[in-house]
Amino acid sequence: MNFQDWFKLFQEQILHTSLIEWLAVGFGVSEVLLAKKNSIWLYPTGIISVLLWMYLLLDVKLYAEVLLNIYYLTMSIYGWIIWKKRKLDGENQVSWSSNKELTIAVLISVIGFGVLYLILRHYTDSDVPLFDAFVSSTAWAGMWLLAKRKIENWIFLNISNIVAIPLLFHKKLPLMACLTTFLFVVAIFGYLDWKKIINKSRLKPA
């Protein structure tokens, strides 16, 4: 497929995108931008986005994807509670992960990858179970670290994004691929902004 074909497909997707899809994408983008700003509002925004995506996925009978979004919904509620509690406790700063937290994040990625791959490989008609499982499992770890307000969440999310971008192009979903590319760039700046917050907090007198 040449560039002209891709551009035509992109135009067709834009024209056939429903209002609910635009809202889901809009709230999803807002969630990442709010996360970059270290704002607790990322969670209610993200929850709205997830609920909209779940409605769309149920409508097209993609039940496995609905289950993945249930995980995102759970982590969003969990993260919202933790962030709110830390704000009440006066702990509103981000931080680096401990060795234990990084180990847990890696285990979420590895175990999640193994479970998802086996399910996709043996119980679905997926033609890309390896890459699909990798994208989801690393995103799971990133969401967990985001809930913990750990800077490494951006690294895990972008490891997921960098594989998701070509995967979405392969699936002839250029609109989603472009959105994921945008999120990849935002995540880079999110990491840099959070690093500044950490460095600034270290300079404050005890």
Buried (B, 14 or more C-beta within 10 A) or exposed (E): EEEEEBEEBBEEBEEEEEEEBEEBBBBBBBBBBBBBEBEBBBBBBBBBBBBBBBEBBEEEEBEBBBEBBEBBBEBBBBBBEBBEEBEEEEEBBBBEBEEEBBEBBEEBBEEBBEEBBEBBEEEEEBEEBBBBBBBBBBBBBBBBBBBBBBBBBBBBBBBBBBBBBEBBBEBBBBBBBBBBBEBBEBBEEBBEBBBEBEEEEEEEEE
